[in-house]
Amino acid sequence: MDRAVAARSAIKAGVLGFLLGMFLPFIAIVLAGALAVYFYRRESGFVLPAALGSRLGGAAGVVATAIQSIYFVIWIFAFHRQKEYVDSMTRVLHQAGADSWILYMQDSVRVLFTPGGLAFTLIFVMIFALALSAVGGAMASLWMRSRGRQL
């Protein structure tokens, strides 16, 4: 695998995954992984095996999630929207069926916005995105296998 081509492919796919994630959150992460494999094939002419496609897709998912996390942190802390975001998360939990008006549920939501809670959330989301985008990368490399030369 050409690492320079792979890095460029993962960054391009991660940026597109972030932009698509505003409209299609879970599908965009899988697409980011698939796009990374597609960009790699287009630039190098080689189709990656499923294992390497999975790794490249995972890298694209990490890039997309890192961009999203930076955007999220800047939006909340730079614009002093923490209280509004906690209230909106409480409303979302209530609509989802959780009794979010109970005090311990409100405290649990507020804990997520402490530095430790944000770090935990970031790690959890990063692992989830890594898994989804790795699946997208592996699926794309398997789908493109008959369309190009094997590495």
N, CA, C and O atoms as a GROMACS GRO file, in nm:
protein
  604
    1MET      N    1   0.085  -0.117   0.000
    1MET     CA    2   0.000   0.000   0.000
    1MET      C    3   0.090   0.123   0.000
    1MET      O    4   0.184   0.131   0.078
    2ASP      N    5   0.060   0.217  -0.087
    2ASP     CA    6   0.132   0.344  -0.091
    2ASP      C    7   0.073   0.435   0.018
    2ASP      O    8  -0.042   0.478   0.008
    3ARG      N    9   0.152   0.462   0.120
    3ARG     CA   10   0.101   0.536   0.236
    3ARG      C   11   0.064   0.679   0.204
    3ARG      O   12  -0.031   0.733   0.262
    4ALA      N   13   0.137   0.743   0.114
    4ALA     CA   14   0.104   0.882   0.079
    4ALA      C   15  -0.031   0.889   0.009
    4ALA      O   16  -0.113   0.977   0.039
    5VAL      N   17  -0.055   0.798  -0.082
    5VAL     CA   18  -0.184   0.792  -0.151
    5VAL      C   19  -0.293   0.756  -0.052
    5VAL      O   20  -0.403   0.812  -0.057
    6ALA      N   21  -0.264   0.664   0.037
    6ALA     CA   22  -0.364   0.623   0.137
    6ALA      C   23  -0.398   0.738   0.230
    6ALA      O   24  -0.516   0.758   0.263
    7ALA      N   25  -0.299   0.816   0.273
    7ALA     CA   26  -0.326   0.929   0.362
    7ALA      C   27  -0.411   1.034   0.291
    7ALA      O   28  -0.506   1.086   0.349
    8ARG      N   29  -0.377   1.066   0.167
    8ARG     CA   30  -0.458   1.163   0.092
    8ARG      C   31  -0.600   1.113   0.072
    8ARG      O   32  -0.696   1.190   0.083
    9SER      N   33  -0.614   0.985   0.043
    9SER     CA   34  -0.747   0.927   0.023
    9SER      C   35  -0.829   0.932   0.151
    9SER      O   36  -0.948   0.963   0.148
   10ALA      N   37  -0.766   0.899   0.263
   10ALA     CA   38  -0.837   0.900   0.391
   10ALA      C   39  -0.878   1.041   0.430
   10ALA      O   40  -0.988   1.062   0.482
   11ILE      N   41  -0.792   1.139   0.406
   11ILE     CA   42  -0.826   1.277   0.440
   11ILE      C   43  -0.939   1.329   0.353
   11ILE      O   44  -1.034   1.390   0.404
   12LYS      N   45  -0.931   1.304   0.222
   12LYS     CA   46  -1.039   1.348   0.132
   12LYS      C   47  -1.172   1.283   0.171
   12LYS      O   48  -1.275   1.350   0.179
   13ALA      N   49  -1.168   1.153   0.194
   13ALA     CA   50  -1.291   1.082   0.230
   13ALA      C   51  -1.342   1.124   0.367
   13ALA      O   52  -1.463   1.132   0.388
   14GLY      N   53  -1.251   1.153   0.460
   14GLY     CA   54  -1.292   1.198   0.592
   14GLY      C   55  -1.361   1.334   0.588
   14GLY      O   56  -1.460   1.356   0.657
   15VAL      N   57  -1.308   1.425   0.507
   15VAL     CA   58  -1.372   1.556   0.492
   15VAL      C   59  -1.510   1.541   0.430
   15VAL      O   60  -1.607   1.603   0.476
   16LEU      N   61  -1.520   1.460   0.325
   16LEU     CA   62  -1.652   1.436   0.265
   16LEU      C   63  -1.746   1.366   0.362
   16LEU      O   64  -1.866   1.395   0.364
   17GLY      N   65  -1.693   1.274   0.442
   17GLY     CA   66  -1.775   1.208   0.543
   17GLY      C   67  -1.828   1.304   0.646
   17GLY      O   68  -1.942   1.293   0.691
   18PHE      N   69  -1.743   1.400   0.686
   18PHE     CA   70  -1.788   1.503   0.781
   18PHE      C   71  -1.900   1.586   0.720
   18PHE      O   72  -2.002   1.610   0.784
   19LEU      N   73  -1.882   1.630   0.595
   19LEU     CA   74  -1.984   1.714   0.531
   19LEU      C   75  -2.114   1.637   0.509
   19LEU      O   76  -2.222   1.692   0.531
   20LEU      N   77  -2.104   1.512   0.467
   20LEU     CA   78  -2.225   1.430   0.449
   20LEU      C   79  -2.288   1.395   0.583
   20LEU      O   80  -2.409   1.372   0.590
   21GLY      N   81  -2.207   1.390   0.688
   21GLY     CA   82  -2.257   1.354   0.820
   21GLY      C   83  -2.356   1.453   0.877
   21GLY      O   84  -2.432   1.420   0.968
   22MET      N   85  -2.356   1.573   0.824
   22MET     CA   86  -2.455   1.672   0.870
   22MET      C   87  -2.595   1.635   0.823
   22MET      O   88  -2.694   1.676   0.883
   23PHE      N   89  -2.603   1.556   0.715
   23PHE     CA   90  -2.733   1.519   0.660
   23PHE      C   91  -2.768   1.372   0.683
   23PHE      O   92  -2.884   1.339   0.708
   24LEU      N   93  -2.668   1.285   0.674
   24LEU     CA   94  -2.689   1.141   0.688
   24LEU      C   95  -2.587   1.086   0.788
   24LEU      O   96  -2.486   1.029   0.745
   25PRO      N   97  -2.609   1.099   0.917
   25PRO     CA   98  -2.504   1.071   1.015
   25PRO      C   99  -2.439   0.934   1.007
   25PRO      O  100  -2.316   0.927   0.995
   26PHE      N  101  -2.512   0.827   1.014
   26PHE     CA  102  -2.451   0.695   1.019
   26PHE      C  103  -2.409   0.647   0.881
   26PHE      O  104  -2.306   0.582   0.865
   27ILE      N  105  -2.488   0.678   0.782
   27ILE     CA  106  -2.457   0.637   0.646
   27ILE      C  107  -2.331   0.707   0.597
   27ILE      O  108  -2.252   0.649   0.523
   28ALA      N  109  -2.312   0.831   0.638
   28ALA     CA  110  -2.195   0.907   0.594
   28ALA      C  111  -2.065   0.846   0.643
   28ALA      O  112  -1.964   0.852   0.572
   29ILE      N  113  -2.064   0.788   0.760
   29ILE     CA  114  -1.941   0.726   0.812
   29ILE      C  115  -1.906   0.602   0.730
   29ILE      O  116  -1.790   0.579   0.699
   30VAL      N  117  -2.007   0.522   0.697
   30VAL     CA  118  -1.983   0.405   0.613
   30VAL      C  119  -1.936   0.448   0.474
   30VAL      O  120  -1.846   0.388   0.416
   31LEU      N  121  -1.999   0.554   0.420
   31LEU     CA  122  -1.960   0.606   0.290
   31LEU      C  123  -1.818   0.662   0.293
   31LEU      O  124  -1.746   0.651   0.194
   32ALA      N  125  -1.777   0.721   0.403
   32ALA     CA  126  -1.641   0.774   0.412
   32ALA      C  127  -1.540   0.661   0.396
   32ALA      O  128  -1.440   0.678   0.327
   33GLY      N  129  -1.565   0.548   0.459
   33GLY     CA  130  -1.477   0.434   0.443
   33GLY      C  131  -1.473   0.383   0.301
   33GLY      O  132  -1.366   0.350   0.248
   34ALA      N  133  -1.589   0.376   0.238
   34ALA     CA  134  -1.596   0.329   0.100
   34ALA      C  135  -1.530   0.428   0.005
   34ALA      O  136  -1.461   0.389  -0.089
   35LEU      N  137  -1.550   0.557   0.030
   35LEU     CA  138  -1.489   0.659  -0.055
   35LEU      C  139  -1.337   0.658  -0.045
   35LEU      O  140  -1.268   0.684  -0.144
   36ALA      N  141  -1.285   0.629   0.072
   36ALA     CA  142  -1.140   0.623   0.087
   36ALA      C  143  -1.081   0.514  -0.002
   36ALA      O  144  -0.978   0.535  -0.066
   37VAL      N  145  -1.146   0.399  -0.006
   37VAL     CA  146  -1.100   0.290  -0.092
   37VAL      C  147  -1.115   0.328  -0.239
   37VAL      O  148  -1.028   0.299  -0.320
   38TYR      N  149  -1.225   0.394  -0.273
   38TYR     CA  150  -1.246   0.439  -0.410
   38TYR      C  151  -1.140   0.540  -0.452
   38TYR      O  152  -1.083   0.530  -0.561
   39PHE      N  153  -1.112   0.638  -0.366
   39PHE     CA  154  -1.010   0.738  -0.398
   39PHE      C  155  -0.873   0.673  -0.413
   39PHE      O  156  -0.795   0.712  -0.500
   40TYR      N  157  -0.843   0.575  -0.328
   40TYR     CA  158  -0.716   0.506  -0.338
   40TYR      C  159  -0.705   0.433  -0.472
   40TYR      O  160  -0.602   0.439  -0.540
   41ARG      N  161  -0.810   0.365  -0.510
   41ARG     CA  162  -0.810   0.292  -0.637
   41ARG      C  163  -0.797   0.388  -0.754
   41ARG      O  164  -0.724   0.360  -0.849
   42ARG      N  165  -0.867   0.498  -0.749
   42ARG     CA  166  -0.863   0.594  -0.858
   42ARG      C  167  -0.724   0.655  -0.875
   42ARG      O  168  -0.678   0.677  -0.987
   43GLU      N  169  -0.657   0.682  -0.762
   43GLU     CA  170  -0.527   0.747  -0.768
   43GLU      C  171  -0.412   0.649  -0.795
   43GLU      O  172  -0.317   0.684  -0.866
   44SER      N  173  -0.420   0.529  -0.741
   44SER     CA  174  -0.308   0.436  -0.756
   44SER      C  175  -0.332   0.331  -0.865
   44SER      O  176  -0.236   0.277  -0.920
   45GLY      N  177  -0.456   0.303  -0.896
   45GLY     CA  178  -0.486   0.200  -0.995
   45GLY      C  179  -0.495   0.061  -0.938
   45GLY      O  180  -0.522  -0.034  -1.012
   46PHE      N  181  -0.474   0.044  -0.809
   46PHE     CA  182  -0.478  -0.087  -0.745
   46PHE      C  183  -0.599  -0.097  -0.653
   46PHE      O  184  -0.640   0.001  -0.590
   47VAL      N  185  -0.655  -0.217  -0.647
   47VAL     CA  186  -0.763  -0.245  -0.554
   47VAL      C  187  -0.702  -0.310  -0.431
   47VAL      O  188  -0.624  -0.405  -0.441
   48LEU      N  189  -0.736  -0.258  -0.317
   48LEU     CA  190  -0.683  -0.312  -0.192
   48LEU      C  191  -0.757  -0.438  -0.151
   48LEU      O  192  -0.876  -0.452  -0.179
   49PRO      N  193  -0.688  -0.531  -0.085
   49PRO     CA  194  -0.760  -0.644  -0.024
   49PRO      C  195  -0.854  -0.593   0.086
   49PRO      O  196  -0.839  -0.480   0.133
   50ALA      N  197  -0.947  -0.675   0.125
   50ALA     CA  198  -1.048  -0.632   0.222
   50ALA      C  199  -0.987  -0.586   0.354
   50ALA      O  200  -1.036  -0.492   0.415
   51ALA      N  201  -0.880  -0.652   0.399
   51ALA     CA  202  -0.818  -0.613   0.527
   51ALA      C  203  -0.757  -0.474   0.519
   51ALA      O  204  -0.774  -0.393   0.610
   52LEU      N  205  -0.687  -0.444   0.409
   52LEU     CA  206  -0.628  -0.310   0.394
   52LEU      C  207  -0.736  -0.206   0.365
   52LEU      O  208  -0.725  -0.091   0.407
   53GLY      N  209  -0.840  -0.246   0.292
   53GLY     CA  210  -0.953  -0.156   0.269
   53GLY      C  211  -1.022  -0.119   0.399
   53GLY      O  212  -1.067  -0.006   0.417
   54SER      N  213  -1.030  -0.216   0.488
   54SER     CA  214  -1.089  -0.192   0.619
   54SER      C  215  -1.005  -0.092   0.699
   54SER      O  216  -1.059  -0.002   0.764
   55ARG      N  217  -0.873  -0.109   0.694
   55ARG     CA  218  -0.784  -0.016   0.766
   55ARG      C  219  -0.792   0.125   0.708
   55ARG      O  220  -0.795   0.223   0.782
   56LEU      N  221  -0.796   0.135   0.575
   56LEU     CA  222  -0.805   0.266   0.511
   56LEU      C  223  -0.940   0.330   0.540
   56LEU      O  224  -0.948   0.451   0.564
   57GLY      N  225  -1.047   0.252   0.536
   57GLY     CA  226  -1.179   0.304   0.571
   57GLY      C  227  -1.186   0.350   0.715
   57GLY      O  228  -1.247   0.453   0.745
   58GLY      N  229  -1.123   0.275   0.805
   58GLY     CA  230  -1.118   0.316   0.946
   58GLY      C  231  -1.045   0.448   0.964
   58GLY      O  232  -1.085   0.531   1.046
   59ALA      N  233  -0.938   0.467   0.889
   59ALA     CA  234  -0.865   0.594   0.897
   59ALA      C  235  -0.952   0.710   0.850
   59ALA      O  236  -0.949   0.818   0.909
   60ALA      N  237  -1.030   0.689   0.745
   60ALA     CA  238  -1.120   0.793   0.697
   60ALA      C  239  -1.227   0.825   0.801
   60ALA      O  240  -1.264   0.941   0.819
   61GLY      N  241  -1.278   0.724   0.870
   61GLY     CA  242  -1.377   0.747   0.976
   61GLY      C  243  -1.319   0.824   1.092
   61GLY      O  244  -1.386   0.908   1.151
   62VAL      N  245  -1.194   0.796   1.126
   62VAL     CA  246  -1.128   0.870   1.234
   62VAL      C  247  -1.109   1.016   1.194
   62VAL      O  248  -1.129   1.106   1.276
   63VAL      N  249  -1.071   1.040   1.069
   63VAL     CA  250  -1.055   1.179   1.021
   63VAL      C  251  -1.188   1.252   1.028
   63VAL      O  252  -1.195   1.366   1.075
   64ALA      N  253  -1.295   1.188   0.980
   64ALA     CA  254  -1.427   1.252   0.982
   64ALA      C  255  -1.473   1.282   1.124
   64ALA      O  256  -1.527   1.389   1.151
   65THR      N  257  -1.451   1.189   1.215
   65THR     CA  258  -1.491   1.209   1.354
   65THR      C  259  -1.406   1.315   1.422
   65THR      O  260  -1.457   1.391   1.503
   66ALA      N  261  -1.278   1.320   1.391
   66ALA     CA  262  -1.192   1.423   1.449
   66ALA      C  263  -1.235   1.562   1.405
   66ALA      O  264  -1.239   1.654   1.486
   67ILE      N  265  -1.267   1.578   1.278
   67ILE     CA  266  -1.316   1.708   1.229
   67ILE      C  267  -1.446   1.743   1.296
   67ILE      O  268  -1.466   1.858   1.337
   68GLN      N  269  -1.536   1.646   1.307
   68GLN     CA  270  -1.665   1.671   1.371
   68GLN      C  271  -1.647   1.707   1.518
   68GLN      O  272  -1.718   1.794   1.569
   69SER      N  273  -1.554   1.642   1.587
   69SER     CA  274  -1.532   1.671   1.728
   69SER      C  275  -1.476   1.811   1.748
   69SER      O  276  -1.516   1.881   1.840
   70ILE      N  277  -1.384   1.850   1.662
   70ILE     CA  278  -1.329   1.986   1.671
   70ILE      C  279  -1.439   2.088   1.648
   70ILE      O  280  -1.450   2.187   1.721
   71TYR      N  281  -1.522   2.064   1.547
   71TYR     CA  282  -1.634   2.153   1.518
   71TYR      C  283  -1.730   2.160   1.637
   71TYR      O  284  -1.775   2.268   1.675
   72PHE      N  285  -1.758   2.045   1.696
   72PHE     CA  286  -1.850   2.036   1.809
   72PHE      C  287  -1.797   2.114   1.930
   72PHE      O  288  -1.870   2.192   1.991
   73VAL      N  289  -1.670   2.093   1.963
   73VAL     CA  290  -1.611   2.160   2.079
   73VAL      C  291  -1.605   2.310   2.058
   73VAL      O  292  -1.635   2.388   2.149
   74ILE      N  293  -1.567   2.352   1.938
   74ILE     CA  294  -1.562   2.496   1.910
   74ILE      C  295  -1.701   2.556   1.919
   74ILE      O  296  -1.718   2.664   1.975
   75TRP      N  297  -1.801   2.487   1.863
   75TRP     CA  298  -1.936   2.540   1.864
   75TRP      C  299  -1.989   2.555   2.006
   75TRP      O  300  -2.054   2.655   2.038
   76ILE      N  301  -1.963   2.458   2.091
   76ILE     CA  302  -2.017   2.463   2.227
   76ILE      C  303  -1.943   2.564   2.313
   76ILE      O  304  -2.005   2.649   2.377
   77PHE      N  305  -1.810   2.555   2.316
   77PHE     CA  306  -1.734   2.636   2.411
   77PHE      C  307  -1.704   2.776   2.359
   77PHE      O  308  -1.706   2.870   2.438
   78ALA      N  309  -1.676   2.792   2.233
   78ALA     CA  310  -1.642   2.925   2.183
   78ALA      C  311  -1.764   3.015   2.179
   78ALA      O  312  -1.753   3.136   2.201
   79PHE      N  313  -1.879   2.958   2.152
   79PHE     CA  314  -2.000   3.039   2.143
   79PHE      C  315  -2.086   3.029   2.268
   79PHE      O  316  -2.200   3.075   2.268
   80HIS      N  317  -2.032   2.970   2.374
   80HIS     CA  318  -2.099   2.961   2.504
   80HIS      C  319  -2.239   2.902   2.492
   80HIS      O  320  -2.336   2.957   2.544
   81ARG      N  321  -2.249   2.790   2.423
   81ARG     CA  322  -2.377   2.723   2.400
   81ARG      C  323  -2.393   2.597   2.485
   81ARG      O  324  -2.477   2.513   2.455
   82GLN      N  325  -2.315   2.583   2.589
   82GLN     CA  326  -2.318   2.460   2.666
   82GLN      C  327  -2.455   2.439   2.731
   82GLN      O  328  -2.508   2.328   2.725
   83LYS      N  329  -2.512   2.541   2.792
   83LYS     CA  330  -2.642   2.528   2.858
   83LYS      C  331  -2.750   2.492   2.757
   83LYS      O  332  -2.834   2.405   2.783
   84GLU      N  333  -2.749   2.558   2.642
   84GLU     CA  334  -2.849   2.528   2.540
   84GLU      C  335  -2.835   2.385   2.489
   84GLU      O  336  -2.935   2.317   2.464
   85TYR      N  337  -2.711   2.338   2.474
   85TYR     CA  338  -2.690   2.203   2.425
   85TYR      C  339  -2.734   2.099   2.528
   85TYR      O  340  -2.792   1.997   2.492
   86VAL      N  341  -2.706   2.124   2.654
   86VAL     CA  342  -2.751   2.031   2.759
   86VAL      C  343  -2.903   2.025   2.761
   86VAL      O  344  -2.960   1.917   2.773
   87ASP      N  345  -2.969   2.140   2.750
   87ASP     CA  346  -3.115   2.142   2.747
   87ASP      C  347  -3.170   2.068   2.625
   87ASP      O  348  -3.270   1.997   2.636
   88SER      N  349  -3.107   2.086   2.510
   88SER     CA  350  -3.156   2.016   2.391
   88SER      C  351  -3.134   1.866   2.403
   88SER      O  352  -3.218   1.787   2.359
   89MET      N  353  -3.022   1.824   2.463
   89MET     CA  354  -2.999   1.681   2.484
   89MET      C  355  -3.102   1.624   2.582
   89MET      O  356  -3.147   1.511   2.565
   90THR      N  357  -3.139   1.700   2.682
   90THR     CA  358  -3.241   1.656   2.777
   90THR      C  359  -3.374   1.639   2.706
   90THR      O  360  -3.446   1.543   2.733
   91ARG      N  361  -3.409   1.732   2.616
   91ARG     CA  362  -3.533   1.720   2.540
   91ARG      C  363  -3.529   1.597   2.448
   91ARG      O  364  -3.630   1.527   2.433
   92VAL      N  365  -3.414   1.572   2.386
   92VAL     CA  366  -3.402   1.455   2.298
   92VAL      C  367  -3.421   1.326   2.378
   92VAL      O  368  -3.489   1.234   2.332
   93LEU      N  369  -3.362   1.319   2.497
   93LEU     CA  370  -3.380   1.202   2.582
   93LEU      C  371  -3.526   1.184   2.621
   93LEU      O  372  -3.577   1.072   2.625
   94HIS      N  373  -3.593   1.294   2.649
   94HIS     CA  374  -3.734   1.287   2.686
   94HIS      C  375  -3.818   1.236   2.568
   94HIS      O  376  -3.908   1.155   2.586
   95GLN      N  377  -3.788   1.284   2.447
   95GLN     CA  378  -3.862   1.239   2.330
   95GLN      C  379  -3.832   1.093   2.298
   95GLN      O  380  -3.916   1.023   2.242
   96ALA      N  381  -3.712   1.047   2.334
   96ALA     CA  382  -3.676   0.908   2.309
   96ALA      C  383  -3.739   0.813   2.409
   96ALA      O  384  -3.728   0.691   2.394
   97GLY      N  385  -3.804   0.866   2.510
   97GLY     CA  386  -3.872   0.780   2.606
   97GLY      C  387  -3.809   0.778   2.742
   97GLY      O  388  -3.867   0.725   2.837
   98ALA      N  389  -3.690   0.835   2.755
   98ALA     CA  390  -3.626   0.840   2.887
   98ALA      C  391  -3.689   0.952   2.967
   98ALA      O  392  -3.723   1.057   2.912
   99ASP      N  393  -3.705   0.931   3.094
   99ASP     CA  394  -3.763   1.034   3.179
   99ASP      C  395  -3.652   1.132   3.216
   99ASP      O  396  -3.592   1.122   3.324
  100SER      N  397  -3.625   1.225   3.127
  100SER     CA  398  -3.511   1.314   3.143
  100SER      C  399  -3.537   1.426   3.243
  100SER      O  400  -3.446   1.504   3.271
  101TRP      N  401  -3.654   1.436   3.297
  101TRP     CA  402  -3.681   1.544   3.392
  101TRP      C  403  -3.645   1.502   3.534
  101TRP      O  404  -3.652   1.582   3.627
  102ILE      N  405  -3.607   1.376   3.551
  102ILE     CA  406  -3.559   1.331   3.681
  102ILE      C  407  -3.421   1.392   3.702
  102ILE      O  408  -3.341   1.400   3.609
  103LEU      N  409  -3.393   1.435   3.823
  103LEU     CA  410  -3.270   1.509   3.850
  103LEU      C  411  -3.144   1.429   3.819
  103LEU      O  412  -3.049   1.485   3.764
  104TYR      N  413  -3.140   1.300   3.853
  104TYR     CA  414  -3.017   1.224   3.826
  104TYR      C  415  -2.994   1.207   3.676
  104TYR      O  416  -2.879   1.196   3.633
  105MET      N  417  -3.101   1.206   3.596
  105MET     CA  418  -3.084   1.199   3.450
  105MET      C  419  -3.027   1.331   3.398
  105MET      O  420  -2.941   1.331   3.311
  106GLN      N  421  -3.074   1.443   3.452
  106GLN     CA  422  -3.019   1.572   3.413
  106GLN      C  423  -2.873   1.583   3.453
  106GLN      O  424  -2.791   1.636   3.379
  107ASP      N  425  -2.841   1.533   3.572
  107ASP     CA  426  -2.700   1.536   3.615
  107ASP      C  427  -2.613   1.449   3.526
  107ASP      O  428  -2.500   1.485   3.496
  108SER      N  429  -2.667   1.335   3.483
  108SER     CA  430  -2.590   1.248   3.394
  108SER      C  431  -2.562   1.316   3.261
  108SER      O  432  -2.452   1.303   3.207
  109VAL      N  433  -2.659   1.389   3.208
  109VAL     CA  434  -2.638   1.462   3.083
  109VAL      C  435  -2.536   1.573   3.104
  109VAL      O  436  -2.451   1.596   3.018
  110ARG      N  437  -2.544   1.642   3.216
  110ARG     CA  438  -2.448   1.751   3.243
  110ARG      C  439  -2.305   1.698   3.260
  110ARG      O  440  -2.209   1.766   3.224
  111VAL      N  441  -2.290   1.579   3.316
  111VAL     CA  442  -2.158   1.520   3.334
  111VAL      C  443  -2.091   1.494   3.199
  111VAL      O  444  -1.969   1.501   3.188
  112LEU      N  445  -2.172   1.465   3.098
  112LEU     CA  446  -2.115   1.443   2.965
  112LEU      C  447  -2.043   1.566   2.910
  112LEU      O  448  -1.960   1.554   2.821
  113PHE      N  449  -2.075   1.684   2.963
  113PHE     CA  450  -2.015   1.806   2.912
  113PHE      C  451  -1.903   1.859   2.999
  113PHE      O  452  -1.857   1.972   2.980
  114THR      N  453  -1.859   1.780   3.095
  114THR     CA  454  -1.736   1.812   3.167
  114THR      C  455  -1.620   1.766   3.080
  114THR      O  456  -1.641   1.688   2.987
  115PRO      N  457  -1.498   1.810   3.107
  115PRO     CA  458  -1.385   1.765   3.024
  115PRO      C  459  -1.371   1.612   3.021
  115PRO      O  460  -1.342   1.555   2.916
  116GLY      N  461  -1.390   1.546   3.134
  116GLY     CA  462  -1.381   1.400   3.137
  116GLY      C  463  -1.494   1.335   3.058
  116GLY      O  464  -1.473   1.236   2.988
  117GLY      N  465  -1.614   1.390   3.071
  117GLY     CA  466  -1.728   1.338   2.997
  117GLY      C  467  -1.712   1.356   2.847
  117GLY      O  468  -1.746   1.267   2.770
  118LEU      N  469  -1.659   1.472   2.806
  118LEU     CA  470  -1.635   1.495   2.664
  118LEU      C  471  -1.529   1.400   2.610
  118LEU      O  472  -1.540   1.351   2.498
  119ALA      N  473  -1.425   1.375   2.691
  119ALA     CA  474  -1.320   1.281   2.648
  119ALA      C  475  -1.377   1.141   2.632
  119ALA      O  476  -1.347   1.072   2.534
  120PHE      N  477  -1.460   1.098   2.727
  120PHE     CA  478  -1.523   0.966   2.718
  120PHE      C  479  -1.612   0.958   2.594
  120PHE      O  480  -1.608   0.859   2.521
  121THR      N  481  -1.692   1.061   2.571
  121THR     CA  482  -1.781   1.063   2.456
  121THR      C  483  -1.702   1.060   2.326
  121THR      O  484  -1.738   0.989   2.232
  122LEU      N  485  -1.594   1.136   2.321
  122LEU     CA  486  -1.510   1.139   2.202
  122LEU      C  487  -1.451   1.002   2.172
  122LEU      O  488  -1.450   0.959   2.057
  123ILE      N  489  -1.401   0.936   2.274
  123ILE     CA  490  -1.342   0.802   2.254
  123ILE      C  491  -1.449   0.704   2.208
  123ILE      O  492  -1.424   0.624   2.118
  124PHE      N  493  -1.566   0.708   2.268
  124PHE     CA  494  -1.674   0.619   2.230
  124PHE      C  495  -1.716   0.642   2.085
  124PHE      O  496  -1.732   0.547   2.008
  125VAL      N  497  -1.735   0.768   2.047
  125VAL     CA  498  -1.776   0.801   1.911
  125VAL      C  499  -1.667   0.764   1.812
  125VAL      O  500  -1.696   0.717   1.702
  126MET      N  501  -1.541   0.784   1.849
  126MET     CA  502  -1.429   0.750   1.761
  126MET      C  503  -1.425   0.600   1.733
  126MET      O  504  -1.403   0.559   1.620
  127ILE      N  505  -1.445   0.519   1.835
  127ILE     CA  506  -1.445   0.373   1.817
  127ILE      C  507  -1.563   0.330   1.731
  127ILE      O  508  -1.549   0.243   1.645
  128PHE      N  509  -1.679   0.389   1.755
  128PHE     CA  510  -1.798   0.356   1.676
  128PHE      C  511  -1.778   0.394   1.530
  128PHE      O  512  -1.811   0.317   1.440
  129ALA      N  513  -1.724   0.513   1.505
  129ALA     CA  514  -1.699   0.557   1.368
  129ALA      C  515  -1.592   0.472   1.301
  129ALA      O  516  -1.602   0.442   1.182
  130LEU      N  517  -1.491   0.434   1.377
  130LEU     CA  518  -1.386   0.348   1.323
  130LEU      C  519  -1.445   0.216   1.276
  130LEU      O  520  -1.411   0.168   1.167
  131ALA      N  521  -1.532   0.157   1.356
  131ALA     CA  522  -1.593   0.029   1.319
  131ALA      C  523  -1.682   0.042   1.195
  131ALA      O  524  -1.674  -0.040   1.104
  132LEU      N  525  -1.766   0.146   1.192
  132LEU     CA  526  -1.856   0.162   1.078
  132LEU      C  527  -1.780   0.192   0.949
  132LEU      O  528  -1.811   0.136   0.844
  133SER      N  529  -1.682   0.279   0.957
  133SER     CA  530  -1.608   0.314   0.836
  133SER      C  531  -1.518   0.199   0.791
  133SER      O  532  -1.493   0.184   0.671
  134ALA      N  533  -1.469   0.119   0.884
  134ALA     CA  534  -1.391   0.001   0.845
  134ALA      C  535  -1.478  -0.098   0.769
  134ALA      O  536  -1.432  -0.161   0.674
  135VAL      N  537  -1.602  -0.113   0.811
  135VAL     CA  538  -1.695  -0.199   0.738
  135VAL      C  539  -1.718  -0.143   0.597
  135VAL      O  540  -1.719  -0.218   0.500
  136GLY      N  541  -1.735  -0.012   0.587
  136GLY     CA  542  -1.752   0.050   0.455
  136GLY      C  543  -1.631   0.030   0.366
  136GLY      O  544  -1.646   0.003   0.247
  137GLY      N  545  -1.511   0.044   0.422
  137GLY     CA  546  -1.390   0.022   0.344
  137GLY      C  547  -1.375  -0.121   0.298
  137GLY      O  548  -1.337  -0.146   0.184
  138ALA      N  549  -1.405  -0.215   0.386
  138ALA     CA  550  -1.396  -0.357   0.348
  138ALA      C  551  -1.499  -0.392   0.241
  138ALA      O  552  -1.468  -0.465   0.147
  139MET      N  553  -1.620  -0.342   0.255
  139MET     CA  554  -1.724  -0.369   0.155
  139MET      C  555  -1.686  -0.310   0.019
  139MET      O  556  -1.706  -0.373  -0.084
  140ALA      N  557  -1.631  -0.189   0.020
  140ALA     CA  558  -1.592  -0.125  -0.106
  140ALA      C  559  -1.478  -0.201  -0.173
  140ALA      O  560  -1.478  -0.217  -0.295
  141SER      N  561  -1.381  -0.247  -0.095
  141SER     CA  562  -1.271  -0.320  -0.156
  141SER      C  563  -1.317  -0.455  -0.211
  141SER      O  564  -1.267  -0.501  -0.314
  142LEU      N  565  -1.411  -0.519  -0.145
  142LEU     CA  566  -1.466  -0.644  -0.198
  142LEU      C  567  -1.548  -0.619  -0.324
  142LEU      O  568  -1.544  -0.699  -0.418
  143TRP      N  569  -1.621  -0.511  -0.326
  143TRP     CA  570  -1.704  -0.479  -0.441
  143TRP      C  571  -1.618  -0.441  -0.562
  143TRP      O  572  -1.652  -0.474  -0.676
  144MET      N  573  -1.507  -0.372  -0.539
  144MET     CA  574  -1.420  -0.328  -0.648
  144MET      C  575  -1.319  -0.434  -0.689
  144MET      O  576  -1.243  -0.413  -0.784
  145ARG      N  577  -1.316  -0.546  -0.623
  145ARG     CA  578  -1.215  -0.649  -0.649
  145ARG      C  579  -1.213  -0.692  -0.796
  145ARG      O  580  -1.105  -0.705  -0.854
  146SER      N  581  -1.326  -0.714  -0.854
  146SER     CA  582  -1.329  -0.760  -0.992
  146SER      C  583  -1.308  -0.647  -1.092
  146SER      O  584  -1.297  -0.672  -1.212
  147ARG      N  585  -1.302  -0.525  -1.045
  147ARG     CA  586  -1.291  -0.411  -1.134
  147ARG      C  587  -1.148  -0.360  -1.148
  147ARG      O  588  -1.124  -0.269  -1.228
  148GLY      N  589  -1.055  -0.414  -1.078
  148GLY     CA  590  -0.917  -0.364  -1.086
  148GLY      C  591  -0.818  -0.472  -1.051
  148GLY      O  592  -0.857  -0.584  -1.017
  149ARG      N  593  -0.690  -0.440  -1.058
  149ARG     CA  594  -0.585  -0.536  -1.025
  149ARG      C  595  -0.571  -0.546  -0.874
  149ARG      O  596  -0.588  -0.447  -0.802
  150GLN      N  597  -0.540  -0.663  -0.828
  150GLN     CA  598  -0.521  -0.689  -0.686
  150GLN      C  599  -0.382  -0.647  -0.644
  150GLN      O  600  -0.287  -0.666  -0.721
  151LEU      N  601  -0.367  -0.591  -0.527
  151LEU     CA  602  -0.235  -0.551  -0.475
  151LEU      C  603  -0.168  -0.667  -0.407
  151LEU      O  604  -0.056  -0.653  -0.357
   0.00000   0.00000   0.00000
